[in-house]
Amino acid sequence: MDFTKIAKSVLELEAQEIARAADNLTDDINAAVDTIYGIKGKLIVTGVGKSGLVGAKIAATFASTGTSSFFLHPTEAMHGDLGMMGKNDGVLAISYSGESEELVRILPHIKRFDIPLIGMAKSKKSSLGRYSDVFLPIDVEKEACPLDAAPTSSTTLTLAIGDALAVCLMKKRNFKKEDFASFHPGGTLGKKLFVKVKDIMRTKLPISDEKASLKNVIDVMTHGRLGSVILVNDDKKISAILSDGDLRRALMEEGFSVNSPALMYATKNPKTFNDENMLASDALVFLEKYKIQLLVIVNEENVPVGVLHIHDLIEAGIS
């Protein structure tokens, strides 16, 4: 049995159903967007079975893209959770048949709240369609299931329409990357836009006097566990950095002595940054640009206050 052929057929069929729905879109989508946008409270998404699972995802997408939303199971609604609805809310109800018993039972109670009801079902003539203030059809000609029974094409279309609504609302709200990141502070974008150098930098610094011998500085490097030592002058201002790479190169020189001044082998005038409030993602760009692993953060007097290692940025998920 050629499962590649079967899988391709499923993808093509579901894509065809989405394309057909796109060709048949009406102004009802505008009405749905305007209705949701006008809700002062929350958009409550509800549905049973597969429609409920898709509805939960749609609610999550709305919530993360600027439309306050949550999922409510119709059965729980009938047993007290209707109290979660308020007069400023709206409802998006999903049922492919439009006749799911648990969902249909709560529709009259939703109408008692006198709040907008957006319905998604196969037919506007269904119970859900008749109760709806705004109706979005999710009619498909054929499910991808070989028995034409299991919700496949229909759930994919429902999910796609939910995404379309969310994107339309993002456009209407002028929802930007910064807004998205504020809802996803733990995600990659959130870290990129919000995590600052001061949130990651190390403040316990491997520092040594610039007049110290290489032997003493190596001891500081060993205990500092950063592979580098910051050398400072009498005013505590940075003058150089001695890295383990500098040390290895020094070992190859004739006349090498651990009693020599560390400054002899260190990198003078190293790259530094004087803004601990800079974004960590910008610091990573800086490190990569100059092909360095360690960035020293200094204050206005050029005194080291922190160090940022490229490994710290990677471990923090900054990319």
C-alpha positions in Angstrom: 0.0 0.0 0.0 1.4 3.4 -1.0 1.0 5.6 2.0 2.8 8.5 0.4 0.1 8.6 -2.3 -2.6 8.4 0.4 -1.1 11.2 2.4 -0.7 13.3 -0.6 -4.3 12.8 -1.5 -5.4 13.8 2.0 -3.4 17.0 1.8 -4.6 17.9 -1.7 -8.2 17.3 -0.8 -8.1 19.4 2.4 -6.3 22.1 0.4 -9.0 22.0 -2.2 -11.7 22.5 0.4 -9.8 25.5 1.9 -9.4 27.0 -1.6 -13.1 26.5 -2.3 -14.0 28.2 0.9 -11.7 31.1 0.0 -13.4 31.5 -3.4 -16.8 31.5 -1.7 -16.1 34.0 1.1 -18.8 36.6 1.6 -19.1 39.8 3.6 -20.1 37.7 6.6 -16.4 37.5 7.4 -16.4 41.3 7.7 -19.4 41.2 9.9 -17.7 38.6 12.1 -14.5 40.6 12.4 -16.4 43.8 13.2 -18.5 42.0 15.8 -15.5 40.5 17.6 -13.6 43.8 17.4 -16.6 45.6 19.0 -16.7 43.2 22.0 -15.6 45.1 25.1 -15.3 41.9 27.2 -14.0 38.5 26.1 -14.7 36.3 23.1 -16.0 32.9 24.4 -15.4 30.0 22.1 -17.5 26.9 22.5 -18.0 23.6 20.8 -18.2 19.8 21.4 -16.0 16.9 20.3 -13.6 17.7 17.5 -15.2 21.1 17.0 -14.4 21.8 20.7 -10.8 20.8 20.3 -10.4 23.1 17.3 -12.3 25.8 19.2 -9.8 25.6 22.1 -7.0 26.1 19.6 -8.9 29.1 18.0 -9.4 30.6 21.4 -5.7 30.3 22.2 -4.8 31.9 18.9 -7.1 34.8 19.6 -5.8 35.2 23.1 -2.2 35.4 21.9 -2.9 37.9 19.1 -4.7 40.6 21.0 -8.3 39.3 21.2 -9.1 38.4 24.8 -10.6 34.9 24.6 -11.1 31.6 26.3 -12.8 28.2 25.6 -15.9 27.1 27.4 -17.2 23.6 27.1 -21.0 23.5 26.6 -21.6 20.8 29.2 -19.7 22.8 31.8 -21.6 25.8 30.8 -24.9 24.0 31.6 -23.5 23.2 35.1 -22.5 26.6 36.3 -19.9 28.0 33.9 -22.4 30.2 32.2 -21.6 32.5 35.0 -18.3 33.1 33.2 -20.2 35.0 30.6 -20.7 38.8 31.0 -22.9 41.4 29.3 -19.8 42.7 27.4 -18.8 39.4 26.0 -19.4 37.6 22.8 -19.6 33.9 21.7 -18.1 32.0 18.8 -20.0 28.7 18.7 -18.7 25.8 16.5 -20.6 22.7 15.3 -20.2 21.2 11.9 -23.7 19.8 11.9 -25.0 22.7 13.8 -27.1 20.3 15.8 -24.7 19.0 18.5 -27.1 18.4 21.4 -24.8 19.8 24.2 -24.2 23.0 22.2 -27.8 23.5 21.1 -29.0 23.3 24.7 -27.0 26.3 25.8 -27.9 28.5 22.8 -31.2 29.9 24.3 -29.3 30.7 27.5 -26.6 32.5 25.6 -29.3 34.6 23.9 -30.6 35.6 27.3 -27.4 37.5 27.9 -28.2 39.6 24.8 -24.6 39.3 23.6 -23.5 38.6 20.0 -23.4 35.0 18.8 -21.2 34.1 15.8 -22.0 30.6 14.6 -19.8 28.3 12.5 -21.6 25.3 11.0 -22.4 23.5 7.7 -25.7 25.1 7.1 -27.4 28.4 8.2 -30.6 26.4 8.4 -29.2 24.4 11.3 -30.2 25.2 14.9 -26.9 26.9 15.4 -27.3 28.9 12.2 -30.8 30.1 13.2 -29.6 31.3 16.6 -26.5 33.1 15.2 -26.3 36.8 14.7 -23.4 36.3 12.3 -22.9 33.0 10.5 -19.8 31.6 8.9 -20.3 28.4 6.8 -17.8 25.5 7.2 -19.3 23.4 4.5 -17.1 20.9 2.7 -17.9 18.6 -0.2 -15.9 15.7 1.1 -14.1 14.7 4.3 -10.6 13.3 3.7 -11.6 10.3 5.7 -12.1 7.4 3.3 -15.4 6.7 4.9 -16.4 10.4 4.5 -17.2 10.2 8.2 -14.4 11.3 10.5 -14.1 15.1 10.7 -11.0 15.9 8.7 -11.5 18.4 5.9 -14.2 20.1 8.0 -12.0 20.5 11.0 -9.1 21.7 8.9 -11.4 24.3 7.3 -12.7 25.4 10.7 -9.2 25.9 12.0 -8.2 27.8 8.9 -11.2 30.2 9.2 -10.3 30.7 12.9 -6.8 31.7 11.8 -8.3 34.0 9.1 -10.4 35.8 11.8 -7.4 36.1 14.1 -5.2 37.6 11.3 -8.0 40.0 10.3 -8.3 41.2 13.8 -4.5 41.6 14.1 -4.7 43.9 11.1 -7.6 45.8 12.5 -5.9 46.3 15.8 -2.6 47.1 14.2 -1.1 44.3 16.3 2.8 44.5 16.1 5.7 42.2 16.9 6.1 44.0 20.2 2.5 43.3 21.1 2.9 39.6 20.2 6.1 39.3 22.2 4.4 40.8 25.3 2.0 37.9 25.2 4.9 35.5 24.7 7.6 36.6 27.1 9.0 33.1 27.3 9.1 32.6 23.5 12.0 33.3 21.2 10.5 36.6 20.0 9.7 37.7 23.6 13.3 37.0 24.6 14.6 38.9 21.6 12.5 42.0 22.3 12.6 42.1 26.1 15.6 40.4 27.6 18.3 42.9 28.3 22.1 42.6 29.0 21.6 43.3 32.7 19.2 40.4 32.9 21.9 37.9 31.8 25.3 39.4 32.5 27.5 38.1 35.2 28.5 40.6 37.9 31.1 38.4 39.7 34.1 39.4 37.6 37.5 37.9 37.1 39.6 41.1 37.6 43.3 41.5 38.1 45.6 44.5 38.3 47.3 45.2 35.0 50.7 45.1 36.7 50.2 41.5 37.9 52.3 38.7 36.7 51.0 36.1 34.3 51.2 33.5 37.1 48.9 35.5 39.3 46.5 36.2 36.5 46.3 32.6 35.5 45.1 31.8 39.0 42.4 34.4 38.7 41.4 33.0 35.3 41.2 29.5 36.8 38.8 30.5 39.6 36.9 32.9 37.3 35.8 30.1 35.0 35.2 32.4 32.1 38.4 31.7 30.2 39.4 35.3 30.5 40.6 37.9 33.0 39.9 41.6 32.9 42.9 43.7 33.6 42.4 47.1 35.1 44.6 50.1 35.9 45.0 52.0 39.2 41.7 53.8 38.6 39.9 50.4 38.2 39.3 51.2 34.5 39.6 48.4 32.0 42.9 48.3 30.1 43.0 44.8 28.6 41.7 41.3 28.6 43.7 38.2 28.8 42.0 35.2 27.3 42.9 31.6 27.3 43.6 32.0 23.6 46.1 34.8 24.4 47.7 32.5 27.0 48.1 29.6 24.5 49.7 31.9 22.0 52.0 33.2 24.7 53.2 29.7 25.4 54.5 29.4 21.8 56.7 32.5 22.2 60.4 32.2 22.9 61.4 33.6 26.3 57.9 32.9 27.7 57.8 33.2 31.5 54.9 33.0 33.9 56.6 35.8 35.9 56.2 38.2 33.0 53.6 40.9 33.2 50.2 39.6 32.0 49.7 42.9 30.2 52.5 41.8 27.8 50.3 39.1 26.3 46.8 40.5 26.8 44.6 42.1 24.2 44.7 45.9 24.6 41.7 48.2 24.2 39.2 45.3 24.1 35.6 45.6 22.8 33.3 46.9 25.6 29.8 48.2 25.9 28.6 50.8 28.3 24.8 50.1 28.2 23.6 47.3 30.3 20.0 48.1 29.2 20.8 47.2 25.6 18.9 44.2 24.3 20.6 40.9 24.8 19.9 40.1 21.1 21.8 43.2 20.1 24.7 42.1 22.2 24.7 38.8 20.5 24.9 40.5 17.1 27.8 42.6 18.4 29.7 39.5 19.6 29.1 37.7 16.3 30.2 40.8 14.3 33.5 41.0 16.0 33.9 37.3 16.5 34.5 37.5 20.3 33.1 35.3 23.0 33.2 37.7 25.9 31.8 41.3 26.1 32.7 43.5 29.1 30.0 45.8 30.2 31.4 49.1 31.7 30.0 52.1 33.3 30.4 55.7 32.2 33.9 55.8 33.8 35.0 52.7 31.8 35.0 50.6 35.0 33.8 47.0 34.4 30.4 46.2 36.0 29.6 42.9 34.2 30.5 40.5 31.5 28.4 38.8 28.9 29.6 35.5 27.5 28.2 34.1 24.3 27.4 30.8 26.0 25.1 32.7 28.5 23.2 34.2 25.6 22.8 30.8 23.9 21.7 29.1 27.1 19.1 31.9 27.7 17.6 31.1 24.3 18.7 34.4 22.7 19.2 34.0 18.9 
